[in-house]
Amino acid sequence: MNVVKVNYAQFNVLDGDIDSLVDLTNNSCSCRKFKLEQLPCKHVVAVCRFLKVNVYSKASLYYTQKPWMDAYSDSIYPVQPHGMWDIPEDVRSRVVLPPLARVMPSRRKKIRIPSQGEGTITNKCSRCGSAGHNKSTCKNNIPLHNVS
């Protein structure tokens, strides 16, 4: 990555085809990862190496040891087994039903939409047998079978 200084606090980081603008006064980067996670992204790391600054100083104080020690300093009591719970009678007598779902006015989908990372379904032509198209869009010649 190439780092180009724009002014005293802003740097332009050239990352292949993508340019990112890093602002050290606002702790922001144009990739938005630095602002959202409050951890240095790869562009901020490149600027810190360019300036010879410790990268860990740019991380939020939330990720230091003291907040974690404070969060877990109190005792955490385990939950009793379900049979030992003291549930008031007015809560026990209530019946909670799921919300009423309204069916939208359209034809339901017959084929589910695959999730990201799942393989796609490839069509196979019933006319010529090759993959990637079906018989209505087939442009291949039909092979003749020799009858003996």
Secondary structure as the mmCIF struct_conf table of DSSP 4:
data_model
#
loop_
_struct_conf.conf_type_id
_struct_conf.id
_struct_conf.beg_label_comp_id
_struct_conf.beg_label_asym_id
_struct_conf.beg_label_seq_id
_struct_conf.end_label_comp_id
_struct_conf.end_label_asym_id
_struct_conf.end_label_seq_id
STRN STRN1 ASN A 2 LYS A 5
BEND BEND1 ASN A 7 ALA A 9
STRN STRN2 GLN A 10 ASP A 15
TURN_TY1_P TURN_TY1_P1 GLY A 16 ASP A 17
STRN STRN3 ILE A 18 ASP A 23
TURN_TY1_P TURN_TY1_P2 LEU A 24 ASN A 27
STRN STRN4 SER A 28 CYS A 29
TURN_TY1_P TURN_TY1_P3 SER A 30 CYS A 31
BEND BEND2 ARG A 32 ARG A 32
HELX_RH_AL_P HELX_RH_AL_P1 LYS A 33 GLU A 37
BEND BEND3 GLN A 38 LEU A 39
HELX_RH_AL_P HELX_RH_AL_P2 LYS A 42 LEU A 51
TURN_TY1_P TURN_TY1_P4 LYS A 52 LYS A 52
HELX_RH_3T_P HELX_RH_3T_P1 VAL A 55 LYS A 58
BEND BEND4 ALA A 59 ALA A 59
HELX_RH_3T_P HELX_RH_3T_P2 LEU A 61 TYR A 63
BEND BEND5 THR A 64 THR A 64
HELX_RH_AL_P HELX_RH_AL_P3 GLN A 65 ALA A 71
TURN_TY1_P TURN_TY1_P5 TYR A 72 TYR A 72
BEND BEND6 SER A 73 ASP A 74
HELX_LH_PP_P HELX_LH_PP_P1 TYR A 77 PRO A 81
HELX_RH_3T_P HELX_RH_3T_P3 HIS A 82 MET A 84
HELX_RH_AL_P HELX_RH_AL_P4 GLU A 89 ARG A 92
TURN_TY1_P TURN_TY1_P6 SER A 93 SER A 93
HELX_LH_PP_P HELX_LH_PP_P2 LEU A 97 MET A 104
BEND BEND7 PRO A 105 SER A 106
HELX_LH_PP_P HELX_LH_PP_P3 ARG A 107 LYS A 109
BEND BEND8 LYS A 110 ILE A 111
HELX_LH_PP_P HELX_LH_PP_P4 ARG A 112 SER A 115
TURN_TY1_P TURN_TY1_P7 GLN A 116 GLY A 117
BEND BEND9 GLU A 118 GLU A 118
HELX_LH_PP_P HELX_LH_PP_P5 GLY A 119 ASN A 123
STRN STRN5 LYS A 124 LYS A 124
TURN_TY1_P TURN_TY1_P8 SER A 126 CYS A 128
STRN STRN6 ALA A 131 ALA A 131
BEND BEND10 GLY A 132 HIS A 133
HELX_RH_3T_P HELX_RH_3T_P4 LYS A 135 THR A 137
BEND BEND11 ASN A 140 ASN A 140
HELX_LH_PP_P HELX_LH_PP_P6 ASN A 141 VAL A 147
#
